Structure formats: structure tokens, C-alpha cells
């Protein structure tokens, strides 16, 4: 990874990317929800909340994912892009957005 590709995304860059892809409110809601639940699954599979029984841990992590996705989605496109861009290179974010936005 190049140094320029590893620095954090700034708000202006995220707004530019949103404009470049024509992203409007609501277009990324499902992607944010899916990503939040993938993160919850990773935490669950990694042993988070091991002190709870299986289903209690699963439910709590996925309830937290629902709440997080709602907060991010309620915060607008720039917040959604920032969330999706965490641990993501610029090229990977653009590839993800291309896949999400381009009709099949």
C-alpha cells in the first residue's frame, strides 16, 4: 500500500467521492447495515462477550450492530462513507462503491 493510500479519509475527500459516484441519501443504508453485522459476526467469532451464553452474546452484538448502523445511516452520506472506509484503501473503497452503485 502506498503512503498516500493509507492516510485517513477526510470529510472533503469523502464528499468528493460521494459526488463522483452520485451517491444520495439512502443509497448506502443496506451496505452500512451489512458491514455493521459483518463486524459483529467477526467480534462474536473472535470470542467477544464470552462470559455470556451463546445466544445472549450473539443477540447483544447484533443489537449493537443494528444501533450502530442506524446512527451511521442517520448521520448522512459522509458518515456512511467514513464507516465503510474504515480499514479500507482508497482503491478498495472505490471498488466497493462501483459494485454497490453500478447496476448488475
Buried (B, 14 or more C-beta within 10 A) or exposed (E): EEEEEEEEBEEEBBBEBBEEBEBEEEBBBEBBBEBBBEBBBEBBEEEBBEEEEEEEBBBBBBEBBEEBBBEBBEEEBBBBBBBBBEEBEBEBBBEBBEEBEEEE
